[in-house]
Amino acid sequence: MTAAEIAGRMEVAPRTIYRDMQHLIASGAPIEGERGVGYLLREAFDAPPLTFTFEQLEALAFGLRAVEMLGDPRLGQAAREAKDKMLALLPPEHAARLVGAPIHAFRAASQPEPPDCLGDVRTALSTRRKVWIAYNSLAGERSLRTVWPLGLSAFGALWVVTSWCETRNDFRDFRLDRVEDWKVLAERFEPDENQTYAVYLAGLQAR
């Protein structure tokens, strides 16, 4: 196959294929060919098995279980699906360690359920859509805002969305459990270099 054919199937640029092929050949994969000619895999070849250390498996197990407990239903389902995919790829011994890792995450009876708006806010974050919210502050003040979701943080069961607030023309944090009503808008946003989540985090570190 030519690099152009492979790039078309993988939906990447041909230069990415050239680079990756060089790495694969250097690592010992039985590939013949060169740039401008094409590439041929002459024999069956299996990639090395996906392996982790025991501590890495513990971290993955805990992370997936925490997401199931703290995330919204869609995020929890995604964590379960990710675990199933990993189990299918791991060697049997490592798969057993992932399932049986003695480290768990539980939701206390006093913990609230994930905020109803969490799934929609996550979608708006990934698609860069503005969100209209009716918000009740800790001081008891109700306000209507249009915000640009830039990042989500979980503090235990408490979820906070960091946004660019059009009303304040500045960064603002909103607790999702205090969002009374919301609507993901069709309008998209494109933050400039001073309105990014990275700039917000840099400002926190500078304090």
C-alpha positions, 0 to 999 in steps of 0.5 A: 500500500502507498502512504497515501492509501494508508493515510486515507484509511487512517484519516491522517496526513501522509507525512504521519505515515512516513514517520510512523513507518520509520519507527515501526521498521526501526522497532523490528516490524517486518515491513518493506518499502520506502517513501515514494514506493509503498509499504508491504507487510510480508508476514503475520505480525502481532504487536506486543501485548498491552502490559502494565505494572501492578501499581499501574493496574491499581491506578487504572482500576481505581480511576475507572471505579471512581468515574463510575461513582462520581460521574454522570450516567454516560461517563460511568457507562464510558468507564465500564466500556473502557474497562471491557476494552482493556480486559480484551487486550490485556494478557489474562494475568494482567486482566485478572489484576485489573478486575481484582485490584483491592482498591475501590471507590464508593459513594457514601449514603450522604453523598449527593448524586451527580448534578443533572446538568453534568452530562450536558455541560461535558458535551458543551465543553467538548463541542465548545458550545455556549451554555445558558444557566440560571445560577444560585450563588452561595450568598443566595443571589440568583443570576442568569448567565451565558458561559463558555465551559473551559474545564471541569473539576471534581472535589469529591462529589462536588463538580465545578465548571470553570467558564468564561462568563459573558456577564462578567467578561472574566473567568468564573467557577460555578458549582454544578449543584447550584445550577437551577436551570440550563440550556446548551446553546447552538452558538459555539465559542472560540476563546482567544489566548487570554481566555483559555483554561491553561491561562486560568490555571496559570493564574491560580498558581501565581496567587 
